Amino acid sequence: MNARSSLPVKAILHIALIVLLAALTLLPTDRSAAQEEAEAVINPRFGLVNAFEAPQAAYEAGTGWELIRFRWDELQPNGPGEWNTSPETEEWLSSARAAGREVVGVLVGTPAWATDGEPGTGVPRGLDLPASDAGNLWAGFVRQVVSYYGARGINRWVIWEDPDIQAGLPGYQWEGGVRDYYRLVKVAYVAAREANPSALIHLGGVSYADPGWFRQFLDVAVNDPEAPANDFYFDVATVHVFNSPEQVYTLTANHYFLMSQWGIPLKPVWINETNARPAVDPAVYPEETAFGQHPNITLEQQAAFIVQAYALGFAAGADRIAVYRTVDNLPEDDHQAFGLLRADGTPRPAYEAYRLISQEANGFVFARRVDEEAHPLIDYVRLTFPTRVTHIAWARTEQTATLVIPARSEQATLVTLEGERWTVEPEGGVYRLVVGGADCNDPVEGCLIGGVPWFLIEEGLEDPLNEVPPSVRVEAGGTLPTPDPGIAMTATAQAAPSATPTPLPTETPEPSPLPPTATATPEPTGVPESAETTAEATPAAVAEAVEEPPGSNPEEGQPLSPEELARAIEREVRPRGLPALLPYLLMGLGTLVLVGGTWYFFSGPGQPVEEREEAPDDEPREHGPEPEKTATDLPDEEEES
């Protein structure tokens, strides 16, 4: 007698389908989980101007803060009784909070009704009155804007922009003098703290337009008898610097130097705006476009600048750094494309460089520029973490050069500007990091931007924060490594024949007439001294001078044959563990579902009702669906057949 039951078959098929669906969720995707996790890691030191223009791109790059401008002449265009905040601004702030991004407000723009000077740039009327006086129009506005947006998460306020730029020059925004600006900051500090005790006041960003401007501002501050008791009426000093990585370092360090010289407790220095505007981008500029200043900056140089500016800015003590700007706005920027993204949303190489340095610099404790005077061929910044060290190097001249780094690890990760990675091992106890020469194509300053930066990351170190860093040296020449990123290779370099360093251009003016010690890097506020800082000040830790390349190098290993290379690549990309078994599991489960379903369809109880005889019904039934008939319910004649 053939007994059939559909219930076990259904259960088996259901279980198989569930397992199949679960296995499908484990299939690899185009983006690995590690990549997605890395994108979600926010770096509080990295900022963008107007990140709201591309919030997803800002989030994926790890942006931790952004600058948004709040214009007085737009919020109150006709009088103090107006308040023209927009729903769009509320959405921007909500989006930033959801992404974990701090918003820093910039206050600028005098309305015509509030000044006797030029609308937009004029000194506010009543500025010399006490902040509590109703005639001080600026104080009234600051109280209102700080109170309103403080309830929406904004606690940091930058007071005006570019106060050092004189009338008639590009970027001019402040009609008053240094004393007027000091009064503007002082009133804002008092009024803001009344409205929001958590408010912090940032000075407006200054550049190299007037090298003596910040010194003059500090002169006014230290001569105000009320200033010391009020922390000199500001919490953060600010820098704007474009195009020159060297000036990023110098201006930031000079701010610390000047505060120290004037006896003002060191305040953090932020770089609110930095970038190198590309002059060559066929996707944006017509072919005949020509710029009078820095007319040859390429997209690749802009990307290199982003890494160099962040590395040197942090080495000079910058607390936070923001790129100007997120997305192109040609009408607002005098037809110059500053964006990390184009107006159509397509990213420039600079966006990927920003994302890379944001990831690699996240969480560093110390940043040091290692003895640049002894290394005229290479700029080298070392980021030190609790258990790893990241070396960032690039060429300062057109000459290819090799940075020789004593190894503190058995292997390291070499990273290109495009984010390609491979494992390298030291040879003879050292890593040889080769950097290609810069495109020294600026008609005035020559090597305005250095060459393509490289990263060398040593991980798993015991205590790099408190050990004496080993001395490095530089050799002229070298061969750039070009291995397949999927294969672990040794980073070695062939030295070029005799080469002489290209002198750095001397035409670049210093941003301020300070003694050489002005560029000494101060310890960032709040960061304790460590053995590393002491060690780097000792002669034993000073890097060796440039050496001529040796006459010959030992031969590198024989190159792999095409067949060996193919097998090596196959070994590296072949899946292991559960991903390797998944295809076979899926094929087996799929076969089980297909065969079981087919059998169930043809031999299960899905036959037409008329082909089966009704079983006698001697027992009364409860209300509900008819029970399915089984083989034991069929007449004897059908069973025998």
C-alpha positions in Angstrom: 0.0 0.0 0.0 1.5 3.4 -1.1 1.0 5.9 1.7 1.4 9.6 0.7 1.4 12.7 2.9 1.8 16.3 1.7 2.6 17.8 5.1 6.2 16.6 5.3 6.9 17.7 1.7 5.5 21.2 2.4 7.6 21.5 5.6 10.7 20.4 3.7 10.1 22.9 0.9 9.4 25.7 3.3 12.6 25.1 5.2 14.6 24.9 2.0 13.1 28.2 0.8 13.9 29.9 4.1 17.5 28.6 4.0 17.9 29.7 0.4 16.7 33.2 1.1 19.0 33.4 4.2 22.0 32.3 2.1 21.2 34.9 -0.6 21.6 37.6 2.1 25.1 36.5 2.7 26.2 36.9 -1.0 28.9 39.5 -1.4 27.8 42.9 -2.8 29.6 45.5 -4.8 30.3 47.5 -1.6 31.8 45.5 1.3 30.5 45.9 4.8 33.9 47.4 5.8 33.6 50.1 3.2 30.1 51.0 4.3 31.2 51.1 7.9 34.2 53.3 7.0 31.8 55.8 5.2 29.7 56.1 8.3 32.7 57.0 10.6 32.5 60.7 11.2 35.8 62.7 11.6 35.1 65.7 13.7 38.2 67.6 12.5 37.0 67.5 8.8 34.6 70.1 7.6 33.0 71.5 4.4 31.6 74.8 3.5 27.9 74.3 2.7 27.8 70.5 3.1 24.0 70.8 2.9 24.5 71.2 -0.9 25.4 67.5 -1.1 24.6 65.9 2.3 25.0 62.3 1.2 28.4 62.9 -0.3 29.4 64.8 2.8 28.3 62.0 5.1 30.1 59.3 3.0 33.3 61.3 3.3 33.1 61.4 7.1 32.5 65.2 7.3 32.1 66.1 11.0 31.2 69.8 10.7 30.1 72.4 8.2 30.0 76.2 7.8 26.7 77.9 6.9 26.4 81.6 6.3 23.6 83.6 8.1 23.4 87.1 6.5 22.0 89.8 8.7 20.7 91.7 5.7 18.7 88.6 4.6 17.3 87.7 8.1 16.3 91.4 8.8 16.4 93.2 5.5 14.0 96.1 6.5 14.3 96.4 10.3 14.9 94.7 13.6 11.2 93.5 13.8 11.7 91.1 10.8 12.8 87.5 11.0 13.1 85.9 7.6 14.3 82.4 8.5 13.4 79.8 5.9 12.0 76.3 6.1 14.9 75.3 3.8 17.4 76.3 6.5 15.5 74.3 9.1 15.8 71.3 6.9 19.5 71.8 6.5 20.0 71.9 10.2 17.8 68.8 10.7 19.8 66.9 8.1 23.1 67.9 9.6 22.0 66.8 13.1 20.8 63.4 11.7 24.2 62.9 10.1 26.2 63.8 13.2 27.6 67.0 11.6 28.1 70.1 13.7 26.9 73.3 12.1 29.0 76.5 12.6 27.2 79.7 11.8 28.9 82.6 10.0 27.4 86.1 10.7 28.0 88.7 8.0 26.2 91.4 6.0 25.1 94.7 7.5 21.5 95.7 6.3 21.2 99.2 4.9 18.9 100.3 7.8 21.6 99.4 10.4 24.7 101.2 9.0 25.8 104.7 7.9 28.3 103.0 5.6 28.0 100.8 2.6 25.2 98.2 2.9 26.6 94.7 3.4 30.1 95.8 4.5 29.4 98.9 6.7 30.1 99.2 10.4 26.8 98.7 12.3 25.3 101.8 13.9 25.7 102.1 17.7 28.6 99.6 17.9 30.4 101.8 20.5 27.4 101.7 22.8 27.2 99.0 25.6 25.9 95.7 24.4 22.9 96.2 26.7 21.9 99.4 25.0 19.0 99.1 22.5 20.9 101.5 20.2 23.5 98.9 19.6 21.8 97.3 16.7 24.5 94.6 16.2 24.1 93.4 19.8 20.3 93.1 19.3 20.8 91.0 16.2 23.4 88.7 17.8 21.1 88.0 20.8 18.3 87.1 18.5 20.2 84.9 16.1 22.1 83.1 18.8 19.0 82.5 20.8 16.9 81.2 17.9 19.5 78.9 16.3 21.0 77.9 19.7 17.7 76.1 20.3 18.4 74.3 17.0 21.9 73.1 17.8 24.2 75.9 16.7 26.6 77.0 19.5 29.6 78.3 17.4 29.5 81.6 15.6 32.1 83.1 13.3 32.1 86.9 13.3 32.2 88.1 9.8 34.5 86.9 7.0 37.9 88.2 5.7 38.1 91.3 7.8 41.7 91.8 6.7 40.9 92.3 3.0 40.9 96.0 2.1 38.3 97.8 0.0 38.7 97.3 -3.7 40.3 93.9 -3.4 38.6 90.6 -4.3 36.8 89.2 -1.3 36.4 92.6 0.4 33.6 92.3 3.1 34.4 94.7 6.0 34.5 98.4 5.7 35.8 99.2 9.2 39.3 99.1 10.5 41.0 96.7 13.0 39.6 98.6 16.1 36.1 98.5 14.6 36.4 94.8 14.1 37.6 94.2 17.6 34.6 96.1 18.9 32.3 93.9 16.6 33.8 90.8 18.2 33.6 92.1 21.7 29.9 93.0 21.5 29.1 89.7 19.8 30.9 87.8 22.6 28.9 89.6 25.3 25.6 89.4 23.6 26.0 85.8 22.5 26.8 84.6 26.0 23.8 86.4 27.4 21.5 84.6 24.9 23.3 81.2 25.1 25.9 80.6 27.8 27.3 77.7 25.6 28.0 80.0 22.7 31.5 80.2 21.4 32.9 83.1 19.3 35.3 82.5 16.4 37.2 85.3 14.7 36.6 85.8 11.1 39.0 84.0 8.8 42.1 86.0 7.8 44.5 85.2 5.0 47.7 86.7 3.6 45.9 89.8 2.2 47.4 91.9 5.1 50.3 90.0 6.8 50.2 92.3 9.8 46.4 92.3 10.4 46.2 89.6 13.1 49.1 91.2 15.0 47.3 94.5 15.0 44.1 92.8 16.3 46.0 91.3 19.2 47.5 94.7 19.9 44.1 96.1 20.4 43.0 93.1 22.5 45.9 93.2 24.9 45.4 96.9 25.5 41.8 96.5 26.4 41.7 96.4 30.3 38.5 94.4 30.2 39.8 91.7 27.9 41.8 89.4 30.2 38.9 88.9 32.6 36.7 87.9 29.5 39.2 85.6 27.9 40.0 88.3 25.3 36.5 88.0 23.9 37.1 85.2 21.5 37.4 81.4 21.7 38.9 80.4 18.3 41.2 82.1 15.8 40.6 81.4 12.1 42.6 81.2 8.9 41.6 81.2 5.2 44.3 80.0 2.8 44.2 78.8 -0.8 46.5 77.2 -3.4 49.7 77.0 -1.4 50.2 74.1 1.1 53.3 75.8 2.5 51.2 78.9 3.4 48.6 76.6 5.1 51.4 75.5 7.4 53.0 79.0 7.9 49.8 81.0 8.5 48.4 78.4 11.0 51.7 78.3 12.9 52.1 82.1 12.9 48.7 82.5 14.6 49.9 80.3 17.5 53.2 82.1 17.6 51.6 85.6 17.7 49.2 84.6 20.5 52.1 83.2 22.5 54.2 86.4 21.9 51.4 88.7 23.0 50.8 86.7 26.1 47.3 85.5 25.2 46.4 82.0 26.3 46.6 79.9 23.2 43.2 79.5 21.5 42.5 76.8 18.9 43.2 77.8 15.3 40.7 76.6 12.7 41.2 76.7 8.9 37.7 77.6 7.7 38.4 77.7 4.0 41.1 76.0 2.0 41.3 74.6 -1.6 43.2 74.9 -4.8 40.8 75.9 -7.6 41.4 73.8 -10.7 41.9 75.8 -13.8 41.6 72.9 -16.1 38.3 70.9 -16.1 36.8 70.3 -19.6 33.6 69.2 -17.9 33.1 72.8 -16.6 35.2 75.4 -18.4 35.1 76.2 -22.1 38.3 75.4 -23.9 39.3 79.1 -24.2 38.9 79.8 -20.4 42.1 81.3 -18.9 42.7 82.5 -15.4 45.1 85.3 -14.5 46.2 83.7 -11.2 47.4 80.1 -10.9 46.2 79.3 -14.4 47.5 75.8 -14.7 46.2 73.9 -11.6 45.0 70.5 -12.7 42.4 68.2 -11.2 45.2 66.0 -10.0 47.0 68.9 -8.3 43.8 69.9 -6.6 43.5 66.4 -5.2 47.1 66.4 -4.1 46.6 69.8 -2.4 43.7 68.5 -0.3 45.9 65.9 1.3 48.9 68.2 1.6 46.8 71.0 3.2 45.3 68.7 5.8 48.6 67.1 6.6 50.5 70.4 7.0 47.6 72.2 8.6 47.4 69.5 11.3 51.1 69.5 11.7 51.0 73.3 12.3 48.4 72.7 15.1 45.1 73.4 13.3 42.3 72.0 15.4 39.8 71.7 12.5 40.0 72.2 8.7 37.2 72.8 6.2 37.3 72.8 2.4 35.7 75.6 0.4 33.4 74.3 -1.0 31.2 71.2 -1.4 29.6 71.9 -4.8 30.5 74.3 -7.6 28.7 77.7 -7.6 30.1 79.5 -10.6 28.0 82.7 -10.3 28.8 83.1 -6.6 32.5 82.3 -7.1 33.3 84.6 -10.0 33.0 81.7 -12.5 35.6 79.6 -10.6 34.9 75.9 -9.8 35.9 75.4 -6.2 33.7 72.4 -5.5 34.8 68.9 -4.5 31.7 68.1 -6.6 30.7 69.7 -9.9 27.3 71.3 -10.1 25.9 68.1 -11.7 27.0 66.1 -8.7 29.9 64.3 -10.3 32.9 64.1 -8.0 36.3 65.5 -8.8 39.5 63.5 -7.8 39.7 66.0 -4.9 36.6 64.5 -3.3 38.1 61.1 -3.2 41.3 62.6 -1.8 39.2 64.4 0.9 37.5 61.1 1.8 40.8 59.3 1.9 42.6 61.7 4.2 39.5 61.9 6.4 39.6 58.2 6.9 43.4 57.9 7.4 43.7 60.9 9.8 40.7 60.0 11.9 41.7 59.8 15.6 45.4 60.8 15.4 47.0 62.2 18.6 50.1 63.9 17.2 50.9 65.4 13.8 54.5 66.3 13.0 56.1 67.8 10.0 59.5 66.2 10.1 62.4 68.6 9.7 61.5 70.0 6.3 64.7 72.1 6.1 66.8 68.9 6.1 64.7 67.4 3.4 64.4 69.9 0.5 63.2 67.2 -1.9 60.4 65.8 0.2 57.6 67.0 2.5 56.9 64.5 5.2 54.2 64.5 7.9 53.9 61.8 10.5 50.5 61.1 12.2 50.9 59.2 15.4 48.0 57.1 16.9 47.9 55.0 20.0 48.9 51.8 18.1 49.9 52.9 14.6 51.8 55.5 12.7 50.8 56.9 9.3 53.6 58.4 7.1 52.4 60.9 4.4 55.0 62.1 1.9 55.2 63.9 -1.4 57.8 65.6 -3.6 58.5 69.3 -3.1 60.3 69.7 -6.4 60.2 68.1 -9.9 62.7 65.6 -8.7 61.6 62.0 -7.8 62.9 61.1 -4.3 62.9 58.3 -1.8 62.0 58.6 1.9 63.9 55.9 3.9 61.9 55.1 7.0 63.3 52.7 9.7 60.7 50.0 10.2 58.8 49.6 13.4 56.6 46.9 12.0 57.0 43.6 10.2 54.8 44.8 7.4 52.9 48.0 6.4 50.2 49.2 4.1 51.0 51.4 1.1 48.2 53.6 -0.1 47.9 55.6 -3.2 46.0 58.9 -3.6 43.3 57.0 -5.4 42.9 54.7 -2.3 44.6 51.6 -3.8 46.3 49.5 -1.1 48.8 46.7 -0.9 51.0 45.1 1.8 54.7 45.9 1.8 57.5 44.5 3.9 60.7 46.3 5.0 64.0 45.5 3.3 67.2 45.7 5.4 65.1 47.1 8.3 63.7 50.0 6.3 60.8 51.0 4.2 61.7 52.9 1.0 58.8 55.2 0.1 59.3 56.7 -3.4 57.4 59.8 -4.4 57.2 61.2 -7.9 58.2 64.7 -8.8 55.8 67.6 -8.7 54.3 69.4 -11.8 56.0 72.7 -11.2 53.7 74.5 -13.7 52.8 77.7 -11.9 54.1 80.7 -13.9 55.0 82.7 -10.8 55.7 80.3 -8.0 56.9 77.2 -9.9 56.3 74.3 -7.5 53.1 75.8 -6.0 51.7 72.4 -5.1 53.8 69.3 -4.3 53.7 66.0 -6.1 51.2 63.1 -5.6 51.2 62.1 -1.9 51.7 58.5 -0.7 50.6 57.0 2.6 52.6 54.3 4.5 50.7 52.9 7.5 52.4 50.9 10.2 49.9 49.2 12.5 50.1 47.1 15.7 52.8 49.1 17.3 53.2 48.8 21.1 53.5 52.4 22.2 54.3 54.9 19.4 53.1 57.9 21.4 55.8 57.5 24.0 58.7 56.1 22.0 61.5 58.1 20.3 60.7 58.2 16.6 63.5 56.8 14.4 65.4 59.2 12.2 64.6 59.1 8.5 66.7 60.1 5.5 66.0 61.1 1.9 67.7 59.9 -1.2 67.4 61.6 -4.6 65.8 59.4 -7.3 63.9 56.2 -7.1 61.3 54.1 -9.0 57.7 54.4 -8.2 56.1 51.0 -7.1 53.5 49.7 -9.6 52.5 46.3 -8.2 49.0 44.8 -8.6 47.1 46.0 -5.5 45.8 42.5 -4.9 49.3 41.0 -4.4 51.5 41.5 -1.4 54.8 42.8 -2.6 57.9 44.4 -1.1 58.3 48.1 -1.5 61.7 48.6 -2.9 63.1 51.2 -5.2 65.9 51.5 -7.7 67.8 54.7 -7.2 68.2 56.9 -10.3 71.6 58.0 -11.6 73.1 61.0 -10.0 70.6 63.7 -9.5 70.7 67.1 -7.9 67.9 68.7 -5.9 65.9 71.4 -7.6 65.9 74.5 -5.4 62.6 75.6 -4.0 61.2 78.8 -5.5 62.2 81.9 -3.5 59.7 84.3 -5.0 56.9 83.3 -2.6 56.5 86.1 0.0 56.3 85.2 3.6 52.8 85.9 5.0 54.1 88.0 7.9 57.4 89.6 8.7 58.2 87.3 11.6 61.5 85.7 12.7 62.3 82.2 11.6 61.0 80.9 14.9 57.6 82.0 13.9 57.1 78.8 12.0 57.8 76.6 15.0 54.8 74.3 15.5 53.2 74.8 18.9 51.5 72.1 20.8 47.7 72.2 20.0 45.6 73.3 22.9 44.5 70.5 25.2 47.1 68.0 23.9 49.6 66.9 26.5 53.3 66.8 26.0 54.7 63.4 25.2 58.1 61.7 24.8 57.6 62.0 21.1 57.6 65.8 21.2 60.7 65.9 23.4 62.5 63.3 21.3 61.9 65.3 18.1 63.5 68.3 19.6 66.7 66.5 20.3 69.6 66.3 17.8 69.5 62.5 17.8 66.0 62.6 16.4 66.7 65.1 13.7 66.5 63.5 10.3 69.7 63.1 8.3 70.5 65.4 5.4 69.9 64.5 1.8 72.3 61.8 0.6 73.4 61.1 -2.9 72.0 57.8 -4.2 74.3 54.9 -3.9 76.2 53.8 -6.9 74.3 50.6 -7.3 71.4 48.8 -5.7 70.9 45.0 -5.2 68.9 43.5 -7.9 65.2 43.0 -7.2 63.6 39.6 -7.5 62.9 38.2 -11.0 59.6 39.4 -12.4 56.7 36.9 -12.4 55.9 35.2 -15.6 52.3 35.8 -17.0 51.2 32.4 -15.8 52.7 32.9 -12.3 51.1 36.3 -12.1 47.7 34.9 -13.1 47.9 32.1 -10.5 49.0 34.6 -7.8 46.1 36.9 -8.6 43.7 33.9 -8.6 45.0 32.9 -5.1 44.4 36.4 -3.8 40.9 36.9 -5.2 39.6 33.3 -4.6 36.9 33.4 -1.9 37.6 31.5 1.4 35.4 30.2 4.2 31.6 30.7 3.9 31.7 32.8 0.7 33.5 29.9 -1.0 30.8 27.4 0.0 27.9 29.6 -0.8 27.6 28.8 -4.5 27.5 25.1 -3.8 25.0 25.5 -1.0 22.8 27.6 -3.3 23.0 25.1 -6.1 22.1 22.2 -3.8 19.2 24.1 -2.2 17.9 25.3 -5.6 18.0 21.7 -6.9 16.1 20.5 -3.8 13.4 23.1 -4.3 13.0 22.5 -8.0 12.9 18.6 -7.7 10.7 18.7 -4.6 8.3 21.2 -6.1 8.0 19.2 -9.4 7.4 15.9 -7.5 4.8 17.6 -5.3 3.0 19.1 -8.2 2.6 15.8 -10.2 2.1 13.3 -7.4 0.6 15.4 -4.5 -3.0 16.0 -3.7 -3.4 18.6 -6.4 -5.4 16.2 -8.6 -8.9 17.2 -9.8 -11.7 16.4 -7.3 -13.7 14.4 -9.8 -11.0 11.8 -10.2 -11.4 10.8 -6.5 -14.3 9.0 -4.9 -15.8 10.6 -1.9 -15.2 8.7 1.4 -18.2 7.8 3.5 -19.0 10.3 6.1 -20.4 8.5 9.1 -19.1 10.9 11.7 -20.4 14.4 12.3 -17.9 17.2 11.6 -17.1 20.4 13.3 -17.5 23.6 11.3 -14.4 24.4 9.3 -12.6 23.4 6.2 -12.8 19.9 4.9 -9.9 17.7 5.9 -7.6 16.5 3.2 -8.1 12.8 2.1 -5.2 10.4 2.6 -4.5 7.0 1.0 -6.3 5.2 4.0 -9.6 7.0 3.1 -9.7 5.6 -0.4 -11.9 2.6 -1.4 -10.3 -0.8 -1.7 -10.6 -0.9 -5.5 -8.5 2.3 -5.8 -5.9 1.0 -3.3 -5.5 -2.3 -5.3 -5.2 -0.4 -8.5 
